[in-house]
């Protein structure tokens, strides 16, 4: 249950970090890349049944 909620929150954060506004275009994909990395780690931990 906790893992599912965590994945949903991380997916929403990943979508929110995409550079879609004018002031955030210079950031590149660094924010979404970091959140994506965290999402991949959480998915791997869920598959290994750690969380």
HELIX and SHEET records of a PDB file:
HELIX    1   1 UNK A    2  UNK A   16  1                                  15    
HELIX    2   2 UNK A   22  UNK A   27  5                                   6    
HELIX    3   3 UNK A   30  UNK A   47  1                                  18    
END                                                                             
